[in-house]
Amino acid sequence: MGKKILANDGIDAQGKQLLEKAGFVIITEKVAQEALANAINDNGYAGLTVRSATKVRKDVIDACPNLKLIGRGGVGMDNIDVEYAKSKGIAVVNTPAASSLSVAELVFGHLFTIVRFLQDSNRLLPVKGETDFDTLKKKYAGGIELSGKTIGIVGIGRIGQAVARIAYGVGMKVIAHDPFVKETRIDMEVAGNKISVPVKTVSLDEVFAKSDFITVHVPGGKLITKNEITKMKNGVVLVNASRGGVIEENDLLEALNSGKIAGAGLDVFENEPKPMQALLQHPKISVTPHIGAATKEAQERIGVELADKIIECLK
C-alpha cells in the first residue's frame, strides 16, 4: 500500500486523482481537532493536508514523530507552526499561486457592493421595498464609480498583482506598497494584446494619503489601527480579504461611525468562526465568511498544486 495522506479539510477531486495515480492513499474523512494526533499515529499517515479549519500546532507535531509532510491548501499558514514543524524535519508546503484571481475578484465584489450600497439595499429592500421603495431609492442615490479613482494595494504579491489587473481594467489608478518589492510589472492580455504596466511601490503613508480605496494583502499583523486611519482620506473605503486582525476591528467601527471611513469589505475576522456581531450587522460593511478562495476554479488549482508538491516531497 502507498503512503497514506489525511486530507482533513478535504481536497479537490483532480488533486486527489493525481495523488492516487502517483500511488498515495488519500483519506478525506474529517477528524476532530482533539483526535488528530491519535488518528495520524494510529493510521500511519505520512502526510496531513489542511485548509484554514484544522490547526497543526506544536502539540500535534510533537505527538506525531512519523509525520513527514504538512500541506496547506491555500496561501496563509497561520494555523500551522511552520518553523517548528520544519525544525522537526517535516516538510511544509502551501499553494500560493492557486487562489490569487478568486481572491482578487472577491475584493472587487466588495468594492462594487460598497460604492452602490448593495450590502444595505439587499437587507432592506426585501423588507421595506413594497412600502418604502422611493425612500430607499433616494437613500442609495449617492453611489460613485470606481473608474478614475485611486486604489492603494498593500502587498503587491500574486494576489495584489491580480487586484491591480482588474483595477486597470475598470479604469482605476493603482498605487502600491510592499516592503519587499521596489518595482514590479503588471502583465495583462486585453483582446489578444499583451500589455505590461510598471508599478513602483511607495511608502505606506503615501498609500494612506492618496488612496480612495485600500485593499490589504499581507500575511498578518496589526497593520491598520486608529493611528493609520487618521492618515487616510476622508471617505476612504477599506477591504480586507487577507487575515483577520490586519485592520483593528474596534478602530474600524469607530471610523465607520464617525464617517472617516465610508465603507468596508471584510472576508476575514479576528474571532473566526464567531465574528463580532457589530461588524456583521453594520450597514456600511459588506461581509463574506472567509470565502476568498472558495471558487471551483481556485479549489481545482489548489488541489493540483498541492498534489504536485506532495508528490515532489514524498516520492
HELIX and SHEET records of a PDB file:
HELIX    1   1 ALA A   13  LYS A   21  1                                   9    
HELIX    2   2 GLN A   33  ALA A   35  5                                   3    
HELIX    3   3 LEU A   36  ASN A   43  1                                   8    
HELIX    4   4 LYS A   58  ALA A   63  1                                   6    
HELIX    5   5 VAL A   82  SER A   87  1                                   6    
HELIX    6   6 SER A  100  VAL A  115  1                                  16    
HELIX    7   7 LEU A  118  LYS A  139  1                                  22    
HELIX    8   8 ARG A  158  VAL A  170  1                                  13    
HELIX    9   9 LEU A  204  LYS A  210  1                                   7    
HELIX   10  10 LYS A  226  ILE A  229  1                                   4    
HELIX   11  11 GLU A  249  SER A  258  1                                  10    
HELIX   12  12 GLN A  277  LEU A  280  1                                   4    
HELIX   13  13 LYS A  296  LEU A  314  1                                  19    
SHEET    1   A 5 VAL A  25  ILE A  27  0                                        
SHEET    2   A 5 LYS A   4  ALA A   7  1                                        
SHEET    3   A 5 TYR A  45  VAL A  50  1                                        
SHEET    4   A 5 LEU A  69  ARG A  72  1                                        
SHEET    5   A 5 ALA A  91  ASN A  94  1                                        
SHEET    1   B 6 LYS A 173  HIS A 177  0                                        
SHEET    2   B 6 THR A 150  VAL A 154  1                                        
SHEET    3   B 6 PHE A 213  VAL A 216  1                                        
SHEET    4   B 6 VAL A 236  ASN A 240  1                                        
SHEET    5   B 6 ILE A 261  LEU A 266  1                                        
SHEET    6   B 6 ILE A 285  VAL A 287  1                                        
SHEET    1   C 2 GLU A 183  VAL A 190  0                                        
SHEET    2   C 2 ASN A 193  LYS A 200 -1                                        
END                                                                             
